[in-house]
Amino acid sequence: MTDPNTPPDRLATDPRSRYHDEAMFERGIGIRFNGEEKTNVEEYCVSEGWVRLPVGKSRDRRGNAMTMKFSGTVEPYFLDTAAGSGDE
């Protein structure tokens, strides 16, 4: 069983992906990548240490953003828990 206050190891914004979880997005997920806040992450994996970020305004033939995989330290967190911890 997973802790409800721990974001999943891997998550994707694309609804066609098997790593897409609508409930997580409704709750709100924030990503810190190499210590910097990122708001445009398409997919991430904590255990493998990478994120997929869009590259410019380029689109593939299906209309999806072109992405690149960047390696580094990935720290996902829930926005509702982060907001609650700042009030203490």
C-alpha positions as CSV (number, residue, x, y, z in Angstrom):
1,M,0.0,0.0,0.0
2,T,1.3,3.5,-0.8
3,D,1.2,6.5,1.4
4,P,-1.6,8.9,0.3
5,N,0.8,11.9,1.0
6,T,3.5,10.6,-1.3
7,P,3.2,11.3,-5.0
8,P,3.6,8.4,-7.4
9,D,7.1,7.3,-8.6
10,R,6.1,8.0,-12.2
11,L,3.4,10.2,-13.6
12,A,2.4,11.5,-17.1
13,T,0.1,14.3,-18.3
14,D,-0.9,12.4,-21.5
15,P,-4.2,10.6,-20.9
16,R,-3.2,7.8,-23.3
17,S,-0.2,6.9,-21.1
18,R,-0.4,4.0,-18.6
19,Y,1.2,6.4,-16.1
20,H,-1.6,9.0,-16.3
21,D,-3.7,9.3,-13.1
22,E,-6.4,11.9,-13.2
23,A,-7.0,11.8,-9.4
24,M,-3.3,13.0,-8.8
25,F,-3.8,15.9,-11.2
26,E,-7.0,17.0,-9.5
27,R,-5.2,17.0,-6.2
28,G,-2.3,19.1,-7.7
29,I,1.3,18.0,-8.2
30,G,4.4,20.2,-8.0
31,I,7.8,19.2,-9.4
32,R,11.2,20.4,-8.2
33,F,13.9,19.4,-10.7
34,N,17.5,19.9,-9.6
35,G,16.3,22.3,-6.9
36,E,14.3,24.5,-9.4
37,E,10.5,24.7,-9.6
38,K,9.2,23.4,-12.9
39,T,5.6,24.0,-14.1
40,N,5.8,22.5,-17.6
41,V,6.7,18.9,-16.9
42,E,5.0,16.4,-19.3
43,E,6.2,13.3,-17.5
44,Y,8.6,12.4,-14.6
45,C,10.1,9.3,-13.0
46,V,11.7,9.7,-9.5
47,S,13.4,6.3,-9.4
48,E,15.1,6.7,-12.8
49,G,15.8,10.5,-12.1
50,W,14.4,12.2,-15.3
51,V,11.7,14.5,-16.5
52,R,10.2,15.2,-19.9
53,L,9.9,18.9,-20.8
54,P,8.5,20.5,-23.9
55,V,11.0,22.0,-26.4
56,G,9.9,25.3,-27.7
57,K,6.6,25.4,-29.5
58,S,7.3,22.4,-31.7
59,R,4.5,19.9,-32.3
60,D,4.6,16.3,-33.6
61,R,2.3,15.1,-36.3
62,R,-0.4,14.3,-33.8
63,G,-0.3,17.8,-32.3
64,N,1.5,16.9,-29.1
65,A,4.4,19.0,-27.8
66,M,7.9,17.8,-28.7
67,T,9.7,16.8,-25.5
68,M,13.2,16.1,-24.3
69,K,14.3,13.9,-21.4
70,F,16.5,15.6,-18.8
71,S,18.3,13.7,-16.1
72,G,18.7,14.9,-12.5
73,T,17.1,15.0,-9.1
74,V,13.3,14.8,-9.3
75,E,11.2,15.9,-6.2
76,P,7.4,15.6,-6.7
77,Y,5.1,17.0,-4.0
78,F,1.3,17.6,-3.6
79,L,0.4,21.2,-3.8
80,D,-2.3,20.9,-1.1
81,T,0.2,19.4,1.4
82,A,2.9,22.1,0.6
83,A,0.3,24.8,1.2
84,G,-0.6,23.4,4.5
85,S,3.0,23.1,5.7
86,G,3.7,26.7,5.0
87,D,1.0,27.9,7.4
88,E,2.7,26.3,10.5
